[in-house]
Amino acid sequence: MRVSMYYSNRDLRLEELPAPAIGPDELLVRVEASGICGSDVMEWYRAGKVPLVLGHEIAGEVAEVGQNVTCFDKGDRVAVTHHVPCMTCHYCVSGHETVCDTLRTTSFDPGGFSEYVRIPAINVDRGTFKLPDSVTYEEGSFVEPLACVLRGQRQANFTPGCSVMVIGSGISGLLHVLVARALGAGRIVATDVIDFRLEKAKQFGAEETILATDDVPSRFRQLNEGRGADLVIVCAGAPQAVEQALQSVARSGTILFFATTRPEISIPLPVNEFFWRNEVTLTSSYAGSPSDCRLALELIRTGRLPVAEAITHRLPLAETGRGFDLVVNPQESIKVIIQPQK
């Protein structure tokens, strides 16, 4: 089968690998849509692991079914998540499935930028979801990233009517805007350095946008009756984005760190001001749980979240390298979908 083998953001090669053989409790899925995630282009995170096949936002058709699998049939249309929890450890039973040790080791074989993937038994059990007839493969590829967003806003104790500032209007930021609007946020303001993305943020539900090179904290307060944001969601990894978040949050507000910086980055934090006088909550979020995936799929099915409107590029497998360039240099791109069967 054909795969797009990752060596660096500038070096992805169309190569051949044997199609994976499945075990009795596993599935083989023919990949129809695979989204490029912002984490896919974090070269520092991939250092020492290359070459490898990336891609974890996938939807496709069940091509083979293991003899012990009873809940799926050949031809079923599915969305699949690569990270799944054990559901029995301390973290899982306390509602923190996404920091489960098992979740950090699970994946599928080899990756979504390939014609076929093998779905291990644990992923078949709690990470594979049948797509309703009304949900396209492209929409199904949003189940995993949307689940991450839903968990993030739950982690941040989102409340209807709260003012929200989303720093960074790439695909994660836009999904946060969509979800916040659907959940009943009050004023939503989005920032970015690219005008194209700011226009998309307005299309997705932001009332106002701010160019990230402006004085973002002051500008937000002008738009919000002098107050900071009840919830600031950081969807950009630049240190300046973190600094803007710290300066923009309201008293008693929450900052959700959704994107990550490079590992060597550290930010000074005025502890007294944030944790003693102003009761600011800093929290983070990673991945999504199986229940988040089910909710994501239902929100897509009902049309509450028109995720397909975020797709700007659809590319065949041979052009995965171009897709990575579009994500790294996103002047007029938001979501790039790879179609491995083309």
NORKAMO-V96500 format. One record per pair of residues at least 24 apart in sequence whose ideal C-beta (glycine too) atoms are under 8 Angstrom apart, sorted by the first residue. I is the first residue (numbers start at 1). J is the second residue. If there is no record, write none. Layout:
# NORKAMO-V96500
((I & J) (I & J))
This chain:
# NORKAMO-V96500
((1 & 114) (1 & 115) (1 & 116) (2 & 114) (2 & 115) (2 & 317) (2 & 318) (2 & 340) (3 & 53) (3 & 110) (3 & 111) (3 & 113) (3 & 114) (3 & 115) (3 & 317) (4 & 53) (4 & 54) (4 & 55) (4 & 113) (4 & 114) (4 & 317) (4 & 318) (4 & 320) (4 & 321) (4 & 338) (5 & 51) (5 & 52) (5 & 53) (6 & 40) (6 & 46) (6 & 50) (6 & 51) (6 & 52) (6 & 53) (6 & 54) (6 & 113) (7 & 50) (7 & 51) (8 & 43) (8 & 50) (9 & 41) (9 & 43) (9 & 324) (9 & 325) (9 & 328) (10 & 321) (10 & 324) (10 & 325) (11 & 321) (12 & 113) (12 & 320) (12 & 321) (12 & 324) (13 & 321) (14 & 317) (14 & 318) (14 & 320) (17 & 53) (17 & 110) (17 & 114) (19 & 115) (19 & 116) (20 & 109) (20 & 110) (20 & 116) (20 & 117) (20 & 118) (21 & 118) (22 & 64) (22 & 66) (22 & 118) (22 & 119) (23 & 66) (23 & 121) (24 & 66) (24 & 67) (24 & 68) (24 & 69) (25 & 66) (25 & 68) (25 & 69) (25 & 121) (25 & 124) (26 & 66) (26 & 69) (26 & 118) (26 & 119) (26 & 120) (26 & 121) (26 & 124) (27 & 62) (27 & 64) (27 & 65) (27 & 66) (27 & 69) (27 & 72) (27 & 78) (27 & 118) (27 & 119) (27 & 124) (27 & 128) (28 & 62) (28 & 63) (28 & 64) (28 & 116) (28 & 117) (28 & 118) (28 & 119) (29 & 58) (29 & 60) (29 & 61) (29 & 62) (29 & 63) (29 & 78) (29 & 80) (29 & 116) (29 & 117) (29 & 119) (30 & 60) (30 & 61) (30 & 62) (30 & 63) (30 & 115) (30 & 116) (30 & 341) (31 & 55) (31 & 58) (31 & 59) (31 & 60) (31 & 112) (31 & 114) (31 & 115) (31 & 116) (31 & 117) (31 & 340) (31 & 341) (32 & 59) (32 & 60) (32 & 61) (32 & 137) (32 & 339) (32 & 340) (32 & 341) (33 & 58) (33 & 59) (33 & 60) (33 & 136) (33 & 137) (33 & 138) (33 & 140) (33 & 141) (33 & 337) (33 & 338) (33 & 339) (34 & 58) (34 & 59) (34 & 112) (34 & 113) (34 & 141) (34 & 337) (34 & 338) (34 & 339) (34 & 340) (35 & 112) (35 & 141) (35 & 142) (35 & 145) (35 & 335) (35 & 336) (35 & 337) (35 & 338) (36 & 320) (36 & 323) (36 & 324) (36 & 327) (36 & 335) (36 & 336) (36 & 337) (36 & 338) (37 & 145) (38 & 170) (38 & 171) (38 & 172) (38 & 259) (38 & 327) (40 & 324) (40 & 327) (41 & 324) (41 & 327) (41 & 328) (42 & 260) (44 & 262) (44 & 263) (52 & 110) (52 & 111) (53 & 110) (53 & 111) (53 & 112) (53 & 113) (53 & 114) (54 & 111) (54 & 112) (54 & 113) (55 & 111) (55 & 112) (55 & 113) (55 & 114) (55 & 338) (56 & 81) (56 & 82) (56 & 83) (56 & 107) (56 & 108) (56 & 111) (56 & 112) (56 & 144) (57 & 112) (57 & 141) (57 & 142) (57 & 143) (57 & 144) (57 & 145) (58 & 108) (58 & 112) (58 & 117) (58 & 141) (58 & 144) (59 & 131) (59 & 137) (59 & 138) (59 & 139) (59 & 140) (59 & 141) (59 & 143) (60 & 117) (60 & 137) (63 & 116) (66 & 121) (66 & 124) (69 & 124) (71 & 124) (72 & 124) (72 & 128) (72 & 130) (76 & 130) (77 & 130) (77 & 131) (77 & 137) (77 & 140) (78 & 128) (78 & 129) (78 & 130) (78 & 131) (78 & 140) (79 & 128) (79 & 129) (79 & 131) (79 & 140) (79 & 141) (79 & 143) (79 & 144) (79 & 293) (79 & 297) (80 & 108) (80 & 117) (80 & 119) (80 & 123) (80 & 127) (80 & 128) (80 & 129) (81 & 123) (81 & 127) (81 & 128) (81 & 143) (81 & 144) (81 & 147) (81 & 288) (81 & 290) (81 & 293) (82 & 106) (82 & 107) (82 & 108) (82 & 123) (82 & 127) (82 & 144) (83 & 107) (83 & 127) (83 & 287) (84 & 122) (84 & 123) (84 & 125) (84 & 126) (84 & 127) (84 & 290) (85 & 126) (85 & 289) (85 & 290) (87 & 126) (97 & 289) (97 & 290) (98 & 151) (98 & 285) (98 & 286) (98 & 287) (98 & 288) (98 & 289) (99 & 286) (103 & 287) (112 & 338) (112 & 340) (113 & 317) (113 & 320) (113 & 338) (113 & 340) (114 & 317) (114 & 340) (115 & 317) (115 & 340) (115 & 341) (126 & 290) (127 & 290) (127 & 293) (129 & 293) (129 & 294) (129 & 297) (131 & 297) (132 & 297) (132 & 301) (134 & 301) (135 & 297) (135 & 300) (135 & 301) (136 & 308) (138 & 308) (138 & 311) (138 & 314) (138 & 337) (139 & 300) (139 & 307) (139 & 308) (140 & 297) (140 & 300) (141 & 337) (142 & 175) (142 & 296) (142 & 300) (142 & 307) (142 & 308) (143 & 293) (143 & 296) (143 & 297) (143 & 300) (144 & 288) (144 & 293) (144 & 296) (145 & 171) (145 & 172) (145 & 175) (146 & 175) (146 & 179) (146 & 288) (146 & 296) (146 & 299) (146 & 300) (146 & 305) (146 & 307) (147 & 287) (147 & 288) (147 & 289) (147 & 292) (147 & 293) (147 & 295) (147 & 296) (148 & 172) (148 & 285) (148 & 286) (148 & 287) (148 & 288) (148 & 292) (149 & 175) (149 & 176) (149 & 179) (149 & 258) (149 & 288) (150 & 179) (150 & 288) (150 & 292) (150 & 295) (150 & 296) (150 & 299) (151 & 285) (151 & 287) (151 & 288) (151 & 289) (151 & 292) (152 & 176) (152 & 233) (152 & 256) (152 & 258) (152 & 285) (153 & 179) (153 & 180) (153 & 183) (153 & 233) (153 & 256) (154 & 292) (155 & 256) (155 & 283) (155 & 284) (155 & 285) (156 & 231) (156 & 233) (156 & 254) (156 & 256) (156 & 281) (156 & 283) (156 & 285) (157 & 254) (157 & 281) (158 & 183) (158 & 185) (158 & 231) (159 & 230) (160 & 184) (160 & 185) (161 & 185) (161 & 186) (162 & 186) (162 & 230) (162 & 231) (163 & 187) (163 & 188) (163 & 189) (163 & 224) (163 & 227) (163 & 229) (163 & 230) (163 & 231) (163 & 250) (164 & 188) (164 & 189) (164 & 229) (164 & 230) (164 & 231) (164 & 232) (164 & 233) (165 & 189) (165 & 190) (165 & 191) (165 & 220) (165 & 229) (165 & 231) (165 & 232) (165 & 233) (165 & 245) (165 & 248) (166 & 190) (166 & 191) (166 & 201) (166 & 206) (166 & 233) (166 & 235) (167 & 191) (167 & 212) (167 & 216) (167 & 232) (167 & 233) (167 & 234) (167 & 235) (167 & 236) (167 & 241) (167 & 244) (167 & 245) (167 & 248) (168 & 192) (168 & 212) (168 & 234) (168 & 235) (168 & 236) (168 & 241) (168 & 259) (169 & 194) (169 & 197) (169 & 198) (169 & 200) (169 & 201) (169 & 206) (169 & 209) (169 & 235) (170 & 197) (170 & 235) (170 & 236) (170 & 330) (170 & 334) (171 & 310) (171 & 334) (171 & 335) (172 & 235) (172 & 258) (172 & 259) (173 & 197) (173 & 201) (173 & 233) (173 & 235) (173 & 236) (174 & 200) (174 & 201) (174 & 204) (174 & 310) (174 & 334) (175 & 305) (175 & 307) (175 & 310) (176 & 233) (176 & 235) (176 & 258) (177 & 201) (177 & 204) (177 & 205) (177 & 206) (178 & 204) (178 & 205) (178 & 305) (178 & 306) (178 & 307) (179 & 305) (180 & 205) (180 & 231) (181 & 205) (182 & 299) (182 & 304) (182 & 305) (185 & 231) (186 & 230) (187 & 223) (187 & 224) (189 & 220) (189 & 223) (189 & 224) (189 & 229) (191 & 216) (191 & 244) (192 & 236) (194 & 330) (194 & 331) (196 & 331) (196 & 332) (197 & 330) (197 & 334) (200 & 310) (200 & 334) (203 & 309) (204 & 309) (204 & 310) (212 & 236) (212 & 240) (212 & 241) (212 & 244) (216 & 244) (216 & 247) (216 & 248) (217 & 244) (217 & 247) (217 & 248) (220 & 248) (221 & 248) (228 & 253) (229 & 253) (230 & 254) (231 & 255) (231 & 256) (232 & 256) (233 & 258) (234 & 258) (234 & 259) (235 & 259) (237 & 261) (237 & 262) (239 & 265) (239 & 267) (242 & 267) (243 & 267) (246 & 274) (249 & 280) (251 & 278) (251 & 279) (251 & 280) (252 & 278) (252 & 279) (252 & 280) (253 & 280) (253 & 281) (254 & 280) (254 & 281) (254 & 282) (254 & 283) (255 & 280) (255 & 281) (255 & 282) (255 & 283) (256 & 283) (256 & 284) (256 & 285) (257 & 282) (257 & 283) (257 & 284) (257 & 285) (258 & 284) (258 & 285) (310 & 334) (310 & 335) (311 & 335) (311 & 336) (311 & 337) (312 & 336) (313 & 337) (314 & 339) (315 & 339) (316 & 340) (316 & 342) (317 & 341) (317 & 342))
